[in-house]
């Protein structure tokens, strides 16, 4: 079985200049974990849920607050409030970040005639969950780990029926 047989054709893509907020909306709308990033017609990277989450780094927990006894019982709630404020600020700032600043690049790709075993091996080696499928320099599809598992399951079921 090859990649062409299990890939999703005409995948949803984003352009490099869209915001992370727009990309996140597409991830949610289409229930996918990543999107190929295009610069015009050229594939330049992939934006994933992990890339978006990486923007949420708020730094170390606040340790700069200390209240003497008997007020120590309110120290932890106040510290948590300060940390929540840092997280909230990070969330409000990331939405306008352009995709080009957080995408994974270059995109690791595969050809449509490659075997699904090759695709699975490439994903494992690279630590990724999806591969854009490129033919003659043009994006034609995407294959995810889920597609490989479903393809293997389908081929097993077919062999059981024979």
Phi and psi in degrees as GROMACS dihedral restraints (atoms count N, CA, C in turn):
[ dihedral_restraints ]
;  ai    aj    ak    al  type     phi  dphi    fc
    3     4     5     6     1  -111.6    20    10
    4     5     6     7     1   170.4    20    10
    6     7     8     9     1   -58.7    20    10
    7     8     9    10     1   -38.8    20    10
    9    10    11    12     1   -55.9    20    10
   10    11    12    13     1   -34.6    20    10
   12    13    14    15     1   -73.0    20    10
   13    14    15    16     1   -22.4    20    10
   15    16    17    18     1  -117.1    20    10
   16    17    18    19     1    -9.3    20    10
   18    19    20    21     1   -71.0    20    10
   19    20    21    22     1   160.2    20    10
   21    22    23    24     1   -92.3    20    10
   22    23    24    25     1   117.7    20    10
   24    25    26    27     1   -77.9    20    10
   25    26    27    28     1   155.4    20    10
   27    28    29    30     1    47.1    20    10
   28    29    30    31     1    63.5    20    10
   30    31    32    33     1   -67.9    20    10
   31    32    33    34     1   156.0    20    10
   33    34    35    36     1   -68.2    20    10
   34    35    36    37     1   134.1    20    10
   36    37    38    39     1  -129.1    20    10
   37    38    39    40     1   168.2    20    10
   39    40    41    42     1  -131.0    20    10
   40    41    42    43     1   155.9    20    10
   42    43    44    45     1   -88.9    20    10
   43    44    45    46     1   156.8    20    10
   45    46    47    48     1   -60.3    20    10
   46    47    48    49     1   -26.2    20    10
   48    49    50    51     1   -94.2    20    10
   49    50    51    52     1    -0.2    20    10
   51    52    53    54     1   -71.8    20    10
   52    53    54    55     1   161.1    20    10
   54    55    56    57     1   -84.0    20    10
   55    56    57    58     1   160.0    20    10
   57    58    59    60     1   -59.4    20    10
   58    59    60    61     1   -36.3    20    10
   60    61    62    63     1   -59.7    20    10
   61    62    63    64     1   -44.2    20    10
   63    64    65    66     1   -66.4    20    10
   64    65    66    67     1   -41.4    20    10
   66    67    68    69     1   -64.3    20    10
   67    68    69    70     1   -42.8    20    10
   69    70    71    72     1   -62.3    20    10
   70    71    72    73     1   -37.4    20    10
   72    73    74    75     1   -63.6    20    10
   73    74    75    76     1   -39.1    20    10
   75    76    77    78     1   -69.1    20    10
   76    77    78    79     1   -39.7    20    10
   78    79    80    81     1   -57.5    20    10
   79    80    81    82     1   -44.4    20    10
   81    82    83    84     1   -69.4    20    10
   82    83    84    85     1   -47.8    20    10
   84    85    86    87     1   -58.7    20    10
   85    86    87    88     1   -40.8    20    10
   87    88    89    90     1   -98.0    20    10
   88    89    90    91     1     1.9    20    10
   90    91    92    93     1    51.7    20    10
   91    92    93    94     1    51.8    20    10
   93    94    95    96     1  -125.5    20    10
   94    95    96    97     1   160.0    20    10
   96    97    98    99     1   -97.7    20    10
   97    98    99   100     1    -3.9    20    10
   99   100   101   102     1  -166.9    20    10
  100   101   102   103     1   156.9    20    10
  102   103   104   105     1  -134.2    20    10
  103   104   105   106     1   135.6    20    10
  105   106   107   108     1   -62.9    20    10
  106   107   108   109     1   140.8    20    10
  108   109   110   111     1  -107.5    20    10
  109   110   111   112     1   127.4    20    10
  111   112   113   114     1  -112.9    20    10
  112   113   114   115     1   146.4    20    10
  114   115   116   117     1  -116.3    20    10
  115   116   117   118     1    93.1    20    10
  117   118   119   120     1    71.2    20    10
  118   119   120   121     1  -117.4    20    10
  120   121   122   123     1   -99.5    20    10
  121   122   123   124     1    -1.7    20    10
  123   124   125   126     1   -95.6    20    10
  124   125   126   127     1   132.3    20    10
  126   127   128   129     1   -76.1    20    10
  127   128   129   130     1   122.9    20    10
  129   130   131   132     1  -119.6    20    10
  130   131   132   133     1   -14.3    20    10
  132   133   134   135     1  -179.8    20    10
  133   134   135   136     1  -170.0    20    10
  135   136   137   138     1  -138.8    20    10
  136   137   138   139     1   136.7    20    10
  138   139   140   141     1  -109.1    20    10
  139   140   141   142     1   129.7    20    10
  141   142   143   144     1  -120.5    20    10
  142   143   144   145     1   168.4    20    10
  144   145   146   147     1   -56.9    20    10
  145   146   147   148     1   -39.4    20    10
  147   148   149   150     1   -62.8    20    10
  148   149   150   151     1   -37.6    20    10
  150   151   152   153     1   -63.1    20    10
  151   152   153   154     1   -42.1    20    10
  153   154   155   156     1   -65.4    20    10
  154   155   156   157     1   -45.4    20    10
  156   157   158   159     1   -63.8    20    10
  157   158   159   160     1   -28.4    20    10
  159   160   161   162     1   -63.6    20    10
  160   161   162   163     1   -21.1    20    10
  162   163   164   165     1   -74.5    20    10
  163   164   165   166     1   -12.4    20    10
  165   166   167   168     1   -84.9    20    10
  166   167   168   169     1     9.6    20    10
  168   169   170   171     1   -61.9    20    10
  169   170   171   172     1   123.8    20    10
  171   172   173   174     1  -113.5    20    10
  172   173   174   175     1     5.2    20    10
  174   175   176   177     1    87.6    20    10
  175   176   177   178     1  -175.9    20    10
  177   178   179   180     1   -69.0    20    10
  178   179   180   181     1   154.6    20    10
  180   181   182   183     1   -61.7    20    10
  181   182   183   184     1   146.9    20    10
  183   184   185   186     1   -68.5    20    10
  184   185   186   187     1   122.5    20    10
  186   187   188   189     1  -119.2    20    10
  187   188   189   190     1     8.3    20    10
  189   190   191   192     1   -87.7    20    10
  190   191   192   193     1    10.2    20    10
  192   193   194   195     1  -113.1    20    10
  193   194   195   196     1   128.1    20    10
  195   196   197   198     1  -144.7    20    10
  196   197   198   199     1   127.3    20    10
  198   199   200   201     1  -116.0    20    10
  199   200   201   202     1   135.7    20    10
  201   202   203   204     1   -70.9    20    10
  202   203   204   205     1   156.5    20    10
  204   205   206   207     1   -57.2    20    10
  205   206   207   208     1   142.4    20    10
  207   208   209   210     1   -90.2    20    10
  208   209   210   211     1    14.1    20    10
  210   211   212   213     1   -88.7    20    10
  211   212   213   214     1     2.7    20    10
  213   214   215   216     1   -58.4    20    10
  214   215   216   217     1   -29.1    20    10
  216   217   218   219     1   -64.4    20    10
  217   218   219   220     1   -18.4    20    10
  219   220   221   222     1  -101.5    20    10
  220   221   222   223     1    -4.5    20    10
  222   223   224   225     1   -62.0    20    10
  223   224   225   226     1   -47.3    20    10
  225   226   227   228     1   -63.4    20    10
  226   227   228   229     1   -47.7    20    10
  228   229   230   231     1   -59.7    20    10
  229   230   231   232     1   -37.1    20    10
  231   232   233   234     1   -68.3    20    10
  232   233   234   235     1   -41.6    20    10
  234   235   236   237     1   -61.1    20    10
  235   236   237   238     1   -43.2    20    10
  237   238   239   240     1   -62.5    20    10
  238   239   240   241     1   -38.7    20    10
  240   241   242   243     1   -62.9    20    10
  241   242   243   244     1   -42.8    20    10
  243   244   245   246     1   -62.2    20    10
  244   245   246   247     1   -43.6    20    10
  246   247   248   249     1   -66.1    20    10
  247   248   249   250     1   -37.9    20    10
  249   250   251   252     1   -62.0    20    10
  250   251   252   253     1   -40.1    20    10
  252   253   254   255     1   -63.2    20    10
  253   254   255   256     1   -38.8    20    10
  255   256   257   258     1   -63.0    20    10
  256   257   258   259     1   -43.4    20    10
  258   259   260   261     1   -64.1    20    10
  259   260   261   262     1   -43.9    20    10
  261   262   263   264     1   -61.9    20    10
  262   263   264   265     1   -41.4    20    10
  264   265   266   267     1   -63.3    20    10
  265   266   267   268     1   -41.7    20    10
  267   268   269   270     1   -62.0    20    10
  268   269   270   271     1   -43.0    20    10
  270   271   272   273     1   -62.6    20    10
  271   272   273   274     1   -40.9    20    10
  273   274   275   276     1   -71.6    20    10
  274   275   276   277     1   -26.0    20    10
  276   277   278   279     1   -85.3    20    10
  277   278   279   280     1   -27.2    20    10
  279   280   281   282     1   -74.6    20    10
  280   281   282   283     1   -25.0    20    10
  282   283   284   285     1   -58.5    20    10
  283   284   285   286     1   -32.3    20    10
  285   286   287   288     1   -93.2    20    10
  286   287   288   289     1     0.7    20    10
  288   289   290   291     1   -67.0    20    10
  289   290   291   292     1   131.9    20    10
  291   292   293   294     1   -68.6    20    10
  292   293   294   295     1   143.8    20    10
  294   295   296   297     1   -53.9    20    10
  295   296   297   298     1   -37.8    20    10
  297   298   299   300     1   -57.8    20    10
  298   299   300   301     1   -24.4    20    10
  300   301   302   303     1   -81.3    20    10
  301   302   303   304     1   -16.5    20    10
  303   304   305   306     1  -124.5    20    10
  304   305   306   307     1    -8.2    20    10
  306   307   308   309     1   -67.0    20    10
  307   308   309   310     1   155.4    20    10
  309   310   311   312     1   -83.0    20    10
  310   311   312   313     1   129.5    20    10
  312   313   314   315     1  -149.9    20    10
  313   314   315   316     1   154.0    20    10
  315   316   317   318     1   -71.3    20    10
  316   317   318   319     1   161.4    20    10
  318   319   320   321     1   -68.8    20    10
  319   320   321   322     1   132.9    20    10
  321   322   323   324     1   -84.1    20    10
  322   323   324   325     1   124.1    20    10
  324   325   326   327     1  -123.0    20    10
  325   326   327   328     1   170.7    20    10
  327   328   329   330     1  -144.3    20    10
  328   329   330   331     1   155.6    20    10
  330   331   332   333     1   -87.4    20    10
  331   332   333   334     1   157.3    20    10
  333   334   335   336     1   -68.8    20    10
  334   335   336   337     1   -21.4    20    10
  336   337   338   339     1   -91.8    20    10
  337   338   339   340     1    -3.0    20    10
  339   340   341   342     1   -65.8    20    10
  340   341   342   343     1   149.8    20    10
  342   343   344   345     1   -74.3    20    10
  343   344   345   346     1   156.5    20    10
  345   346   347   348     1   -68.3    20    10
  346   347   348   349     1   -24.8    20    10
  348   349   350   351     1   -65.3    20    10
  349   350   351   352     1   -40.2    20    10
  351   352   353   354     1   -64.0    20    10
  352   353   354   355     1   -42.8    20    10
  354   355   356   357     1   -61.9    20    10
  355   356   357   358     1   -44.8    20    10
  357   358   359   360     1   -62.8    20    10
  358   359   360   361     1   -43.1    20    10
  360   361   362   363     1   -62.6    20    10
  361   362   363   364     1   -41.9    20    10
  363   364   365   366     1   -63.6    20    10
  364   365   366   367     1   -43.0    20    10
  366   367   368   369     1   -61.6    20    10
  367   368   369   370     1   -43.4    20    10
  369   370   371   372     1   -65.0    20    10
  370   371   372   373     1   -45.5    20    10
  372   373   374   375     1   -61.8    20    10
  373   374   375   376     1   -40.9    20    10
  375   376   377   378     1   -87.7    20    10
  376   377   378   379     1   -11.2    20    10
  378   379   380   381     1    68.0    20    10
  379   380   381   382     1    39.6    20    10
  381   382   383   384     1  -123.5    20    10
  382   383   384   385     1   163.8    20    10
  384   385   386   387     1  -111.4    20    10
  385   386   387   388     1    -5.2    20    10
  387   388   389   390     1  -152.2    20    10
  388   389   390   391     1   151.2    20    10
  390   391   392   393     1  -129.8    20    10
  391   392   393   394     1   121.7    20    10
  393   394   395   396     1   -64.2    20    10
  394   395   396   397     1   140.3    20    10
  396   397   398   399     1  -102.5    20    10
  397   398   399   400     1   121.7    20    10
  399   400   401   402     1  -120.7    20    10
  400   401   402   403     1   133.2    20    10
  402   403   404   405     1  -131.0    20    10
  403   404   405   406     1   124.2    20    10
  405   406   407   408     1    52.9    20    10
  406   407   408   409     1    41.3    20    10
  408   409   410   411     1    76.9    20    10
  409   410   411   412     1     6.8    20    10
  411   412   413   414     1  -119.4    20    10
  412   413   414   415     1   135.6    20    10
  414   415   416   417     1   -69.5    20    10
  415   416   417   418     1   123.3    20    10
  417   418   419   420     1  -120.6    20    10
  418   419   420   421     1    -9.9    20    10
  420   421   422   423     1  -178.2    20    10
  421   422   423   424     1  -174.7    20    10
  423   424   425   426     1  -146.0    20    10
  424   425   426   427     1   143.4    20    10
  426   427   428   429     1  -124.5    20    10
  427   428   429   430     1   131.6    20    10
  429   430   431   432     1  -113.6    20    10
  430   431   432   433     1   164.9    20    10
  432   433   434   435     1   -53.5    20    10
  433   434   435   436     1   -40.2    20    10
  435   436   437   438     1   -59.4    20    10
  436   437   438   439     1   -39.9    20    10
  438   439   440   441     1   -62.1    20    10
  439   440   441   442     1   -40.6    20    10
  441   442   443   444     1   -64.8    20    10
  442   443   444   445     1   -46.0    20    10
  444   445   446   447     1   -61.7    20    10
  445   446   447   448     1   -44.0    20    10
  447   448   449   450     1   -65.4    20    10
  448   449   450   451     1   -38.1    20    10
  450   451   452   453     1   -64.1    20    10
  451   452   453   454     1   -42.9    20    10
  453   454   455   456     1   -64.8    20    10
  454   455   456   457     1   -40.9    20    10
  456   457   458   459     1   -63.4    20    10
  457   458   459   460     1   -42.1    20    10
  459   460   461   462     1   -65.1    20    10
  460   461   462   463     1   -41.4    20    10
  462   463   464   465     1   -68.0    20    10
  463   464   465   466     1   -32.3    20    10
  465   466   467   468     1   -67.2    20    10
  466   467   468   469     1   -44.5    20    10
  468   469   470   471     1   -61.6    20    10
  469   470   471   472     1   -40.0    20    10
  471   472   473   474     1   -63.7    20    10
  472   473   474   475     1   -40.2    20    10
  474   475   476   477     1   -69.4    20    10
  475   476   477   478     1   -30.7    20    10
  477   478   479   480     1   -69.9    20    10
  478   479   480   481     1   -33.3    20    10
  480   481   482   483     1   -75.2    20    10
  481   482   483   484     1   -23.0    20    10
